[in-house]
């Protein structure tokens, strides 16, 4: 067992590892509780043998919502809190810089990136600037981010909310679409611009 260290705080939490042995996760950067979260600030990291742990930064909040994906190029995806720690956006560490992936047609609310392929294409879910039909709850749709732009993948009929969970090298995306009241959920496959109900 090898201790990979921390970003300066007391604890670190690895989430994913690739075939190169790179590890991504999040770590406390200090030991001082933040007033918004009651926890020390924690940032995503990328650890590499002989290079140690690199702080990937943040969007101004004290917390990392998630670290969900790592490809063989050392690119990392997940979610990061905004200032005030009430909302979070999907992020991509592209190997050089940290990118906020929230862009039109999505709003400025909540979102996370869940998976990345070897081409650097990213999928996840983000809130739209409208409510789920018949509710006061913001709607959420699956997204695909590639070539610097974000595509709304939509949702299945009768299940307005959606989330993309994984993407492969052929830009095929799988995830879940569900009803506004969470009473039912359906698996989907998205490819070549259309979403297919996998239960049919």
ABEGO torsion letter per residue (X at the ends): XBBAEBAGBABBBBABBBAAGBBBBBBBABABBBAAAGBBBBBBBBBBBGAEBBBAEBAGBABBABBABBBAAGBBBEBBBBBGGABBBBBBBAGABBBBABBOABBABBBBBABBBAAGBBBEBBBBABBBBGBABBBBBBBBBBGGBBBBAEBBBGBABBBBABBBAAGBBBBBBBBAAGABBBBBBBBGGBBBBAAX
